[in-house]
Each structure stands twice: as structure tokens, then as C-alpha cells.
Amino acid sequence: MNRSTQQKAAHVTTRRLLDMKQNGEKIAMLTAYDYTMARILDRAGVDVLLVGDSASNVFAGHSTTLPITIEEMIYHAKAVVRGVHDESGRAMVVIDMPFMSYQLSSEEALRNAGKIMKEHECDAVKLEGGRVIADTVKRITDVGIPVMGHLGLMPQSIYKYGSYRVRAQEEREAEQLLEDAKIIEEAGAFAIVLEKIPSALAVEVTRSLTIPTIGIGAGVACDGQVLVINDILGLNREFHPRFVRQYADLNTVIEDAARQYVEDVREANFPSPEESY
């Protein structure tokens, strides 16, 4: 059995991610929101697929992540899980718990996390926040549901911040973030996303934790990286943040293909005799 076959056969678990950190292997994570994309990304060797509440932006067209509901997140999650399982897939599937599904109380958070896990066979949930959600993280992990944390720029708190600027640039906020990371690790999280923070701080956090850090706009020193799939594929012409590397220009490819289709239909060049019965 060759290396690629071995990797494909071994489903990524929380234990595997910890081993990757300890062995210095970088973790590749991307968002996914549907069956087809999940299959493609899993075949490509992506370690973790995040069913992100960014679906609120890139699928539903909202300006923030706040409007998406837990039912909508479950709908996307079911499709992604089917895409991975359809291929006897390798990727871990993590689901964002949407705004106000876990903030009111640890009891409600546990109930909603359980609902998410019972509705489909995902691997973990993700929550934004530091010490204020530590009890919630512990409550959820204590019943056997893996939790990924999220610190730095937290999109569900965007109205509190007032902008999408880099977080924790001031010493006080940086110190709090480092403390929060340790608290969330102690509460039982198996990994923490660090979004849009100074690279030097990400180095310090990554070295201070035994669990993996996953960066997005946090520099190369994190144990892994995550980006929104629509961004790396160039599907959105208006969104070009500094931390995104665009690997394709599918916006142009898709628009050109659709224009050619429209032209062929209007000029009766489609369908051809070979494409007809």
C-alpha cells in the first residue's frame, strides 16, 4: 500500500491532529458547504473540512455570519458529511455552531451541540470565544462531543468590534488572548482557530499549547491553516483580504462558460445532433 492510499484509508481524528502537531506536520483545513465540493476537497487530501457559518455570506448573501440558523447549518453539514462518507473519506468534518446557539447558557449549548451531532455523522463542533465560554466547552466535551475553539477576530462578534481589523495588536488584548487560549485548551478543546492576529502572537500561542492552532491571517507558524473555499477559488471578485491566496479564477471560468452556453442556445448550436435523442 502506497503512502497516498494509507492516508486516504485513515480518517482524520482529534488524535491524528495532535500527532500532526507533535510531529511538525502542517494541517490543511478548508470550508465546505455542499456534497460535490466536499468530495473534491476530500480527494485532494484536505485534512479538515469546516462547515463554516461563512455559508451565511458566500451562500446566502448576508453581510455577516449572524443570520444563519442552526437548521441551515445542519442542512449544509448533512451534505458535506455525505460527500466525505460517499468516498469512504478521510477528512474530519467540523461544524460551526451559529450565533446564539451556544451563548445563552451551557445547557442550551449542550442541547444544540447534541442536535448537530445527532442529525448527521460529523466529527466535532466549533465555538467562538475565550474564558466566557470555557464552562460551555467543558460541558460539551464532557459528554464526548469534540470542540474546536476560535479566538482573535471572531466574526460572530463583529458588531462589538465595529470592524474587521487585526485583533490583539495591543499588549493587553494579546495577553488576554494567550490566557484565553490556555483556558479553552484546559476546558477540553482539541484545537483552536486563530483569526487575524499578529504573527508573533500566533507563534507564542502555538508554542504555549499542546493542542494544534489553525491560522487564518495569523502567519505561517500555526500548526495548520484554514481558508474559505470560495476565496481560494476566486469565486468572489469583491473580496481580496491580505491573508487569502487565490489559487484559481473560477469566477471568470464560470462566467465565460455560461456566456458560451447562452450564445450556443440562442444560435441553435446546442444541442447538436450528437447531443440529441
PAZAPA-4460 file (N, C-alpha, C; in steps of 0.05 Angstrom, whole numbers, plus 32768, in hexadecimal, padded with zeros to 4 digits):
% residues 277
    n_x    n_y    n_z   ca_x   ca_y   ca_z    c_x    c_y    c_z   seq   type   mol
   8011   7FE8   8000   8000   8000   8000   8012   8019   8000     1      M     A
   800D   802B   7FED   801D   8043   7FEC   8014   8058   8000     2      N     A
   8024   806D   8003   801E   8081   8017   8003   808F   8014     3      R     A
   7FFC   8095   7FFA   7FE3   80A3   7FF6   7FCB   8092   7FFD     4      S     A
   7FCE   8077   7FF7   7FB8   8065   7FFE   7FB5   8062   801C     5      T     A
   7FCC   8061   802A   7FCB   805F   8047   7FBE   8078   8053     6      Q     A
   7FC5   808F   8049   7FB9   80A8   8053   7F9B   80A9   804E     7      Q     A
   7F93   809F   8036   7F77   80A0   802F   7F67   808E   8041     8      K     A
   7F73   8077   8049   7F64   8063   8059   7F61   806C   8076     9      A     A
   7F72   807E   8080   7F71   8085   809C   7F61   809F   80A0    10      A     A
   7F4A   809D   80AB   7F39   80B4   80B0   7F47   80C6   80C5    11      H     A
   7F47   80E0   80BF   7F54   80F3   80D1   7F44   80F6   80EB    12      V     A
   7F50   80F3   8101   7F44   80F6   811B   7F52   810B   812C    13      T     A
   7F46   8111   8143   7F53   8124   8155   7F6F   811A   815D    14      T     A
   7F72   8100   8161   7F8C   80F5   8168   7FA0   80F8   8151    15      R     A
   7F96   80F5   8138   7FA8   80F9   8121   7FB2   8116   811F    16      R     A
   7FA1   8129   8125   7FA9   8145   8124   7FBE   814B   8139    17      L     A
   7FBA   8140   8151   7FCE   8143   8166   7FE9   8137   815E    18      L     A
   7FE8   8120   8152   8000   8113   8148   800E   8124   8133    19      D     A
   7FFE   8130   8122   8009   8141   810D   8018   8159   8119    20      M     A
   800D   8165   812D   801A   817B   813B   8035   8172   8147    21      K     A
   8034   815B   8155   804B   8151   8162   8061   8149   814E    22      Q     A
   8059   8141   8136   806C   8138   8122   8074   814E   810F    23      N     A
   8069   8166   8113   8070   817D   8102   8063   817B   80E6    24      G     A
   804D   816C   80E4   803E   816A   80CA   8029   8180   80CA    25      E     A
   8028   818F   80B5   8014   81A5   80B3   7FF9   819A   80AC    26      K     A
   7FE4   81A6   80B7   7FC8   819E   80B4   7FBC   81B0   809F    27      I     A
   7FB0   81A4   808A   7FA2   81B3   8075   7F84   81B2   8079    28      A     A
   7F77   81C9   807C   7F5B   81CA   8082   7F4E   81DE   806F    29      M     A
   7F37   81D7   8064   7F27   81E8   8052   7F0A   81E6   805A    30      L     A
   7EFB   81FB   8053   7EDE   81F9   8057   7ED1   81E9   8040    31      T     A
   7EBA   81DE   8046   7EAA   81D0   8032   7E8D   81D3   803B    32      A     A
   7E7B   81D5   8027   7E5F   81D9   802D   7E4C   81C7   801E    33      Y     A
   7E57   81B6   800C   7E46   81A5   7FFC   7E54   818A   7FF6    34      D     A
   7E44   8177   7FEC   7E4C   815C   7FE7   7E63   815B   7FD2    35      Y     A
   7E5F   8168   7FBC   7E72   8167   7FA6   7E8D   8172   7FAE    36      T     A
   7E8E   8189   7FBA   7EA7   8195   7FC2   7EB5   8184   7FD8    37      M     A
   7EA5   8179   7FEA   7EB1   8168   7FFF   7EBF   8150   7FF3    38      A     A
   7EB3   8144   7FDF   7EC0   812D   7FD2   7EDB   8135   7FC5    39      R     A
   7EDA   814C   7FB7   7EF2   8155   7FA9   7F08   815B   7FBD    40      I     A
   7F02   816A   7FD2   7F16   8172   7FE6   7F21   815A   7FF5    41      L     A
   7F10   8147   7FFB   7F19   812F   8009   7F2C   8120   7FF8    42      D     A
   7F26   811D   7FDE   7F38   810F   7FCC   7F53   811D   7FC9    43      R     A
   7F52   8138   7FCC   7F6A   8148   7FC9   7F7D   8145   7FE1    44      A     A
   7F73   8139   7FF7   7F84   8135   800E   7F81   8149   8024    45      G     A
   7F6C   8159   8023   7F67   816D   8039   7F62   815D   8053    46      V     A
   7F6F   8166   8068   7F6D   8157   8082   7F53   815C   8090    47      D     A
   7F4A   8176   8090   7F32   817D   809F   7F20   818E   808D    48      V     A
   7F06   8186   808C   7EF2   8196   807D   7EE1   81A5   8092    49      L     A
   7EE1   81BF   8091   7ED1   81CF   80A3   7EB7   81D7   8096    50      L     A
   7EA1   81CE   80A0   7E87   81D9   8097   7E83   81F3   80A6    51      V     A
   7E8D   8208   8099   7E8F   8222   80A7   7E75   8232   80A6    52      G     A
   7E71   8242   80BB   7E5A   8254   80BA   7E5E   826A   80A5    53      D     A
   7E76   826A   8098   7E7B   827B   8081   7E68   8274   806A    54      S     A
   7E5A   825E   806C   7E45   8258   8059   7E30   826E   8058    55      A     A
   7E2D   827C   806F   7E1B   8293   8070   7E23   82A8   805C    56      S     A
   7E3E   82AB   8058   7E48   82BF   8045   7E48   82B4   8029    57      N     A
   7E56   829E   8025   7E5D   8295   800A   7E46   8286   7FFC    58      V     A
   7E34   827A   800C   7E1D   826C   8000   7E03   827C   8002    59      F     A
   7DFE   8289   8019   7DE5   8297   801D   7DE6   82B5   8016    60      A     A
   7DFE   82C0   8013   7E01   82DB   800B   7DFE   82F0   8021    61      G     A
   7DFF   82E7   803B   7DFE   82FA   8051   7E19   8308   8054    62      H     A
   7E19   831F   8061   7E31   832E   8065   7E41   8324   807D    63      S     A
   7E34   8315   808F   7E42   830A   80A6   7E3A   82EC   80A9    64      T     A
   7E47   82DF   80BC   7E40   82C3   80C2   7E29   82C0   80D5    65      T     A
   7E1F   82D6   80E0   7E0B   82D4   80F5   7DF0   82C9   80ED    66      L     A
   7DE6   82CE   80D5   7DCB   82C5   80CF   7DC7   82A7   80CC    67      P     A
   7DDC   8298   80C6   7DD8   827B   80C0   7DCE   826C   80D9    68      I     A
   7DBC   825A   80D5   7DAF   824B   80EA   7DBC   8230   80EF    69      T     A
   7DB6   8224   8105   7DC0   8209   810A   7DB5   81F5   80F7    70      I     A
   7D9C   81F9   80EE   7D90   81E6   80DA   7D9E   81E9   80C0    71      E     A
   7DA5   8201   80B8   7DB3   8205   809F   7DCF   81F9   80A0    72      E     A
   7DDC   81FC   80B7   7DF7   81F0   80BB   7DF5   81D2   80B9    73      M     A
   7DE1   81C6   80C5   7DDE   81A9   80C4   7DD9   81A0   80A7    74      I     A
   7DC9   81AF   8098   7DC5   81A9   807B   7DDF   81A7   806C    75      Y     A
   7DF0   81BB   806F   7E0A   81BB   8062   7E1C   81A4   806C    76      H     A
   7E1B   81A0   8086   7E2C   818B   8092   7E24   816F   8088    77      A     A
   7E0A   816A   8085   7E02   8150   807B   7E0D   814B   805F    78      K     A
   7E0D   8160   804E   7E17   815D   8033   7E35   8158   8033    79      A     A
   7E44   8166   8043   7E61   8163   8044   7E68   8147   804F    80      V     A
   7E5B   813E   8064   7E60   8124   806F   7E5B   810E   805B    81      V     A
   7E45   8111   804C   7E3F   80FD   8037   7E55   80FD   8022    82      R     A
   7E5F   8114   801B   7E75   8116   8008   7E8E   8108   8011    83      G     A
   7E95   810A   802A   7EAD   80FD   8035   7EA8   80DF   8037    84      V     A
   7E91   80D8   8043   7E8B   80BB   8048   7E87   80AC   802E    85      H     A
   7E7D   80BA   8019   7E78   80AD   7FFF   7E92   80A2   7FF4    86      D     A
   7EA8   80AE   7FFA   7EC2   80A5   7FF0   7ED1   8095   8005    87      E     A
   7EC3   808B   801A   7ED1   807F   8030   7EE7   8092   8039    88      S     A
   7EE0   80AB   803C   7EF3   80C1   803E   7F05   80C2   8056    89      G     A
   7F19   80D3   8053   7F2E   80D6   8067   7F2A   80EF   8078    90      R     A
   7F1F   8104   806D   7F1E   811E   807A   7F0C   811E   8093    91      A     A
   7F15   812D   80A8   7F05   8132   80BF   7EF1   8148   80B7    92      M     A
   7ED8   8147   80C1   7EC4   815B   80BB   7EBD   8169   80D5    93      V     A
   7EC1   8183   80D6   7EBC   8194   80ED   7EA6   81A8   80E6    94      V     A
   7E93   81AC   80F8   7E7C   81BD   80F3   7E7D   81D6   8105    95      I     A
   7E7B   81EE   80F9   7E78   8206   8109   7E5D   8206   8117    96      D     A
   7E5D   820B   8131   7E44   8211   813F   7E3D   822E   813A    97      M     A
   7E25   8234   812E   7E1F   824F   8126   7E19   8261   813E    98      P     A
   7E18   827B   8138   7E13   8290   814B   7DFA   828A   815B    99      F     A
   7DFC   828C   8175   7DE6   8289   8189   7DDD   826C   818C   100      M     A
   7DED   8259   8182   7DE6   823D   8187   7DF5   8232   819F   101      S     A
   7E08   8242   81AA   7E17   8239   81C1   7E1D   824F   81D6   102      Y     A
   7E16   8268   81D0   7E1D   827E   81E1   7E0B   8282   81F9   103      Q     A
   7DF2   8278   81F8   7DDF   827E   820D   7DE5   826F   8227   104      L     A
   7DEB   8255   8224   7DF1   8245   823B   7E00   822B   8232   105      S     A
   7E0F   821F   8245   7E1D   8206   823E   7E09   81F0   8239   106      S     A
   7DF1   81F1   8246   7DDD   81DC   8242   7DD2   81DD   8225   107      E     A
   7DCC   81F6   821C   7DC2   81F8   8201   7DD8   81F1   81ED   108      E     A
   7DF1   81F9   81F3   7E07   81F3   81E1   7E0A   81D5   81DE   109      A     A
   7E09   81C7   81F5   7E0B   81AA   81F4   7DF4   819D   81E4   110      L     A
   7DDC   81A7   81E8   7DC5   819D   81D9   7DC9   81A1   81BB   111      R     A
   7DD2   81B9   81B3   7DD5   81BE   8197   7DED   81AF   818B   112      N     A
   7E03   81AC   819A   7E19   819C   8191   7E11   817F   818D   113      A     A
   7E01   8175   81A0   7DF6   815A   819D   7DE4   8157   8185   114      G     A
   7DD4   816C   817F   7DC2   816B   8168   7DD3   816A   814E   115      K     A
   7DE8   817B   814D   7DF9   817B   8136   7E06   815F   8131   116      I     A
   7E10   8154   8146   7E1E   813A   8144   7E0A   8123   813D   117      M     A
   7DF2   8124   8148   7DDF   810F   8143   7DD2   8111   8127   118      K     A
   7DD2   8128   811B   7DC5   812C   8101   7DD6   8120   80EB   119      E     A
   7DF0   811D   80EF   7E02   8112   80DB   7E1B   8108   80E9   120      H     A
   7E2C   80FB   80DA   7E44   80EE   80E6   7E5D   8100   80E2   121      E     A
   7E5B   8119   80ED   7E73   812A   80EC   7E85   8122   8102   122      C     A
   7E9D   812F   8103   7EB1   8128   8117   7EB4   813B   812E   123      D     A
   7EAC   8154   812B   7EB0   8168   8140   7EA0   8181   813A   124      A     A
   7E9E   8192   814F   7E92   81AC   814B   7EA7   81C2   8151   125      V     A
   7EA2   81DA   8148   7EB4   81F0   814D   7EA5   8208   8159   126      K     A
   7EB1   8214   816E   7EA5   822A   817D   7EB9   8241   817E   127      L     A
   7EAF   825A   817C   7EBF   8271   817F   7EBF   827B   819B   128      E     A
   7ED6   8284   81A5   7ED7   8290   81BF   7EED   8285   81D2   129      G     A
   7EF2   8294   81E7   7F07   828C   81FA   7EFB   8283   8214   130      G     A
   7F04   8290   822A   7EFD   8287   8245   7EDF   8287   824A   131      R     A
   7ED1   8299   823C   7EB4   829B   8241   7EA5   8282   8238   132      V     A
   7EB1   8272   8226   7EA3   825A   821D   7EB2   8241   8227   133      I     A
   7EC5   8244   8239   7ED5   822D   8243   7EC3   8218   8250   134      A     A
   7EB0   8220   8260   7E9E   820D   826C   7E8E   81FE   8258   135      D     A
   7E86   820C   8243   7E76   8200   822D   7E87   81EB   821E   136      T     A
   7EA0   81F2   8218   7EB2   81E0   820B   7EB6   81C6   821C   137      V     A
   7EBA   81CA   8236   7EBD   81B3   8248   7EA4   81A2   8249   138      K     A
   7E8D   81AF   824B   7E74   81A0   824C   7E70   818F   8233   139      R     A
   7E76   819A   821C   7E72   818C   8202   7E86   8175   8200   140      I     A
   7E9F   817B   8206   7EB4   8166   8203   7EB1   8150   8218   141      T     A
   7EA6   8157   822F   7EA2   8143   8244   7E8E   812C   823B   142      D     A
   7E7C   8133   8229   7E69   811E   821F   7E74   8110   8206   143      V     A
   7E8C   8117   81FE   7E99   8109   81E8   7E97   8116   81CD   144      G     A
   7E8F   8130   81CC   7E8E   813F   81B3   7EA7   814F   81B0   145      I     A
   7EB8   814A   819C   7ED1   815A   8199   7ECB   8177   8192   146      P     A
   7EDA   8189   819D   7ED6   81A6   8198   7EF0   81B2   818E   147      V     A
   7EED   81C1   8178   7F03   81D2   816E   7EFD   81EF   8176   148      M     A
   7F11   81FD   8181   7F0D   8219   8189   7F13   822C   8173   149      G     A
   7F0F   8246   8178   7F13   825B   8164   7F18   8275   8173   150      H     A
   7F30   8281   8170   7F38   8299   817D   7F43   82AE   8169   151      L     A
   7F47   82C6   8172   7F50   82DB   8160   7F39   82EA   8156   152      G     A
   7F38   82EF   813C   7F20   82FA   812F   7F0B   82E5   812F   153      L     A
   7EF5   82EB   813C   7EDF   82D8   813D   7EC7   82E4   812F   154      M     A
   7EC1   82DA   8117   7EAC   82E7   8106   7E91   82E9   8113   155      P     A
   7E8A   82D7   8126   7E70   82D9   8133   7E6F   82F1   8146   156      Q     A
   7E86   82FD   814C   7E87   8315   815D   7E8E   832E   814E   157      S     A
   7E89   832E   8134   7E92   8344   8123   7E85   835F   812A   158      I     A
   7E6C   835E   8134   7E60   8378   813B   7E6C   8383   8155   159      Y     A
   7E77   8371   8165   7E85   837A   817D   7EA0   8388   8175   160      K     A
   7EAE   837B   8162   7EC7   8386   8159   7EC4   83A0   8149   161      Y     A
   7EB0   83A0   8137   7EAB   83B7   8126   7EBB   83B7   810D   162      G     A
   7ECE   83A4   8109   7EDD   83A2   80F1   7EEA   8386   80EF   163      S     A
   7EF6   8380   80D8   7F04   8367   80D4   7F22   836A   80D7   164      Y     A
   7F2B   837E   80E6   7F48   8383   80E8   7F55   836D   80F8   165      R     A
   7F70   836C   80F7   7F7F   8358   8105   7F7A   835B   8123   166      V     A
   7F77   8344   8131   7F72   8345   814E   7F8C   8340   815D   167      R     A
   7F8B   8347   8177   7FA1   8342   818A   7FBB   834F   8182   168      A     A
   7FBA   8366   8177   7FD3   8375   8171   7FDD   8383   818A   169      Q     A
   7FCA   838B   819C   7FD2   8397   81B5   7FDA   8382   81C9   170      E     A
   7FED   8389   81DB   7FF8   8375   81EE   7FE2   8369   81FF   171      E     A
   7FCF   8379   8209   7FBB   836E   821B   7FAA   8359   820D   172      R     A
   7FA1   835F   81F5   7F90   834C   81E7   7FA0   8333   81DF   173      E     A
   7FB9   8337   81D9   7FCA   8320   81D2   7FCE   830D   81EA   174      A     A
   7FD2   8319   8201   7FD5   8309   8219   7FBB   82FA   8220   175      E     A
   7FA5   8307   821B   7F8B   82FA   8221   7F86   82E3   820D   176      Q     A
   7F8E   82E7   81F4   7F8A   82D2   81E0   7F9A   82B9   81E8   177      L     A
   7FB3   82BE   81F0   7FC4   82A7   81F8   7FB8   8299   8210   178      L     A
   7FAF   82A8   8223   7FA2   829B   823B   7F89   828C   8232   179      E     A
   7F79   8298   8221   7F60   828B   8217   7F66   8271   8209   180      D     A
   7F7C   8271   81F9   7F83   8259   81EB   7F8A   8242   81FF   181      A     A
   7F98   8249   8214   7F9F   8235   8228   7F86   822B   8237   182      K     A
   7F74   823D   823C   7F5B   8236   824A   7F4A   8224   8239   183      I     A
   7F48   822A   821F   7F38   8219   820D   7F44   81FE   820A   184      I     A
   7F5F   81FD   8209   7F6C   81E3   8208   7F66   81D3   8221   185      E     A
   7F68   81E0   8238   7F63   81D2   8251   7F46   81C9   8253   186      E     A
   7F34   81D8   8246   7F18   81D0   8247   7F12   81B8   8236   187      A     A
   7F25   81B0   8225   7F22   8198   8215   7F22   819A   81F7   188      G     A
   7F26   81B2   81EC   7F27   81B6   81CF   7F3E   81A6   81C3   189      A     A
   7F3A   819B   81AC   7F4F   818B   819F   7F60   819B   818B   190      F     A
   7F57   81B4   8185   7F66   81C5   8173   7F59   81E1   8175   191      A     A
   7F68   81F6   816C   7F5E   8211   816D   7F65   821F   8153   192      I     A
   7F51   822C   8147   7F55   823D   8130   7F5E   8258   813A   193      V     A
   7F73   8263   812E   7F7D   827E   8135   7F78   8290   811C   194      L     A
   7F66   82A2   811E   7F5F   82B2   8106   7F69   82CF   8108   195      E     A
   7F78   82D7   80F4   7F80   82F3   80F0   7F8D   82FF   8109   196      K     A
   7FA3   82F3   8112   7FB3   82FD   8128   7FD0   8300   811F   197      I     A
   7FE0   8310   812D   7FFC   8313   8125   800B   82F8   8125   198      P     A
   801C   82F4   8111   802B   82DB   810E   803B   82D4   8127   199      S     A
   8047   82E9   8134   8057   82E4   814C   8047   82D9   8162   200      A     A
   802E   82E3   8165   801D   82D8   817A   8014   82BC   8174   201      L     A
   800F   82B6   815A   8008   829B   8153   801E   8287   8159   202      A     A
   8037   8290   8156   804E   827F   815D   804D   8279   817B   203      V     A
   8048   828D   818B   8048   8289   81A8   8031   8277   81B0   204      E     A
   801A   827B   81A5   8003   826A   81AC   8008   824D   81A3   205      V     A
   8012   8249   818B   8017   822E   8181   802C   8220   8192   206      T     A
   8040   822E   819B   8055   8221   81AC   804A   821B   81C8   207      R     A
   8036   822A   81D1   802C   8228   81EC   8018   8211   81EF   208      S     A
   800D   8208   81D9   7FF8   81F4   81DA   8002   81D8   81D2   209      L     A
   7FF5   81C4   81DD   7FFB   81A9   81D4   7FE8   81A1   81BD   210      T     A
   7FD2   81AF   81BA   7FBF   81AA   81A5   7FC6   81BB   818D   211      I     A
   7FBD   81B2   8175   7FC4   81C1   815C   7FB6   81DC   815A   212      P     A
   7FC4   81EF   814E   7FB8   8209   8146   7FB5   8209   8128   213      T     A
   7F9E   8213   811F   7F98   8215   8102   7F96   8233   80FC   214      I     A
   7FA7   823D   80EB   7FA8   825A   80E5   7F98   8262   80CD   215      G     A
   7F8D   827A   80CF   7F81   8287   80B7   7F88   82A5   80BA   216      I     A
   7F9C   82AD   80AB   7FA7   82C8   80AF   7FB7   82CA   80C8   217      G     A
   7FC5   82B4   80D0   7FD4   82B4   80E9   7FF1   82AB   80E5   218      A     A
   7FFA   82AA   80CC   8016   82A3   80C7   801A   8285   80C3   219      G     A
   8032   827E   80BB   8039   8263   80B3   8040   8251   80CB   220      V     A
   8044   825C   80E2   804D   824C   80F9   8037   823B   8106   221      A     A
   801E   8240   80FF   8008   8230   810A   800C   8213   8100   222      C     A
   8000   8201   810F   8002   81E5   8108   7FF3   81DD   80EF   223      D     A
   7FE1   81EE   80E6   7FD2   81EA   80CE   7FC7   8204   80C4   224      G     A
   7FB9   8202   80AD   7FAD   821A   80A1   7F91   8213   8098   225      Q     A
   7F7F   8227   8098   7F64   8224   808D   7F5D   823D   807D   226      V     A
   7F4F   8238   8067   7F44   824D   8056   7F28   8245   804C   227      L     A
   7F19   8259   8043   7EFF   8254   8037   7F03   824B   801B   228      V     A
   7EF7   8235   8014   7EFB   8229   7FF9   7EF4   823C   7FE3   229      I     A
   7EDF   824C   7FE6   7ED7   825F   7FD1   7EED   8273   7FCC   230      N     A
   7EFC   827A   7FE1   7F11   828E   7FDE   7F29   8284   7FCF   231      D     A
   7F32   826B   7FD5   7F49   8261   7FC7   7F43   825A   7FAA   232      I     A
   7F29   8255   7FA4   7F22   824F   7F89   7F1B   8268   7F79   233      L     A
   7F1C   827F   7F85   7F17   8298   7F77   7EFB   829B   7F6E   234      G     A
   7EE8   8292   7F7E   7ECB   8294   7F76   7EC0   82AF   7F7D   235      L     A
   7ECD   82BE   7F8E   7EC3   82D8   7F96   7ED7   82ED   7F8D   236      N     A
   7ED0   82FD   7F7A   7EE2   8312   7F70   7EE6   8329   7F83   237      R     A
   7ED3   832D   7F95   7ED3   8345   7FA7   7EE3   8340   7FC0   238      E     A
   7EEA   8328   7FC7   7EF7   8322   7FE1   7F13   8319   7FDD   239      F     A
   7F26   832A   7FE4   7F43   8324   7FE1   7F53   832C   7FFA   240      H     A
   7F4E   831F   8010   7F5D   8326   8028   7F7A   831D   8025   241      P     A
   7F8B   8329   8034   7FA8   8324   8033   7FAF   8307   8038   242      R     A
   7FA0   82F9   804A   7FA7   82DE   8052   7F9E   82C8   803F   243      F     A
   7F8F   82D0   802A   7F85   82BB   8017   7F98   82B9   7FFF   244      V     A
   7FA0   82A0   7FF9   7FAE   829B   7FE0   7F9A   828F   7FCC   245      R     A
   7F96   829B   7FB5   7F83   8292   7FA1   7F91   827E   7F8F   246      Q     A
   7F88   8265   7F8F   7F94   8250   7F7F   7F87   824B   7F64   247      Y     A
   7F71   8258   7F5F   7F63   8255   7F46   7F51   826E   7F42   248      A     A
   7F48   8272   7F29   7F36   8287   7F23   7F1C   827B   7F17   249      D     A
   7F0E   826D   7F28   7EF6   825F   7F1E   7EDF   8272   7F18   250      L     A
   7EE0   828A   7F23   7ECB   829D   7F1C   7ECC   82A2   7EFE   251      N     A
   7EE3   82A6   7EF3   7EE6   82AB   7ED6   7EE0   8292   7EC7   252      T     A
   7EEA   827B   7ED0   7EE5   8261   7EC2   7EC7   825B   7EC0   253      V     A
   7EB9   825E   7ED6   7E9C   8258   7ED7   7E8D   826C   7EC6   254      I     A
   7E93   8286   7EC8   7E85   829A   7EB9   7E89   8296   7E9B   255      E     A
   7EA2   8290   7E93   7EA8   828B   7E77   7E98   8272   7E6D   256      D     A
   7E98   825D   7E7D   7E89   8245   7E75   7E6B   824B   7E72   257      A     A
   7E60   825A   7E84   7E44   8261   7E83   7E3D   8272   7E6B   258      A     A
   7E4F   8285   7E65   7E4C   8297   7E4D   7E4C   8286   7E34   259      R     A
   7E5F   8273   7E32   7E60   8262   7E1B   7E47   8251   7E18   260      Q     A
   7E3D   8247   7E2E   7E24   8237   7E2E   7E0D   8248   7E23   261      Y     A
   7E0A   8261   7E2E   7DF5   8272   7E25   7DF7   8277   7E07   262      V     A
   7E0F   827C   7DFD   7E13   8281   7DE1   7E0C   8269   7DD0   263      E     A
   7E14   8251   7DD9   7E0E   8238   7DCA   7DF0   8233   7DC9   264      D     A
   7DE2   8238   7DDF   7DC5   8234   7DE0   7DB7   8247   7DCD   265      V     A
   7DBF   8260   7DCE   7DB1   8275   7DBE   7DB7   8271   7DA0   266      R     A
   7DCE   8266   7D99   7DD5   8262   7D7D   7DCE   8245   7D74   267      E     A
   7DC0   8237   7D85   7DB7   821B   7D7F   7DCF   8209   7D79   268      A     A
   7DE6   820E   7D86   7DFD   81FD   7D84   7DFD   81E7   7D9A   269      N     A
   7DEA   81EA   7DAD   7DE7   81D6   7DC2   7DC9   81D0   7DC5   270      F     A
   7DC1   81B7   7DC6   7DD2   819F   7DC4   7DD7   8197   7DA7   271      P     A
   7DEE   818A   7DA2   7DF5   8180   7D88   7DE7   8166   7D83   272      S     A
   7DE8   815B   7D6B   7DDC   8140   7D66   7DE7   812B   7D78   273      P     A
   7E01   812D   7D7E   7E0E   8119   7D8F   7E04   811C   7DAC   274      E     A
   7DFA   8133   7DB3   7DF0   8138   7DCF   7DD2   8135   7DD1   275      E     A
   7DC6   812B   7DBC   7DA9   8127   7DBB   7DA2   810A   7DB8   276      S     A
   7D89   8103   7DBF   7D80   80E7   7DBD   7D6D   80E4   7DA5   277      Y     A
***
